[in-house]
Amino acid sequence: MISKKLQEFRNLLLEVTGKVYHYYHQAEDETYIVWTENGEGETQHGDNHKQEVALHFSVELFTKTEYSPVLDALTEKLNESRFAFEYTGVDFEVDTGYIHHSLEVYG
């Protein structure tokens, strides 16, 4: 149940860009996404069993492009797929030159 949800989420991110990594990546790529699962969100139970599991994810978009269209593509894809998300911030990493966008995703 959980592994299937993880694979579905990864596949959704791959529709945005082919450069998607789980947990960690240090790359020379212009733009890439790193994601990790943070655990269970809202879960529905019935008859002493889990009926539906919602997971909580952190998604980090790294780009060297100001106003990256990948950020828009990512948020549009999450909306289309009915994932709730919160854009939690942006940083400019002086040592790498990356603009680092952070999102928390629930679904």
PyMOL commands that set and color helices and strands:
alter all, ss='L'
color gray80, all
select helices_A, chain A and resi 2-14+69-80
alter helices_A, ss='H'
color red, helices_A
select strands_A, chain A and resi 20-22+31-46+49-63+84-93+98-106
alter strands_A, ss='S'
color yellow, strands_A
deselect
rebuild
show_as cartoon
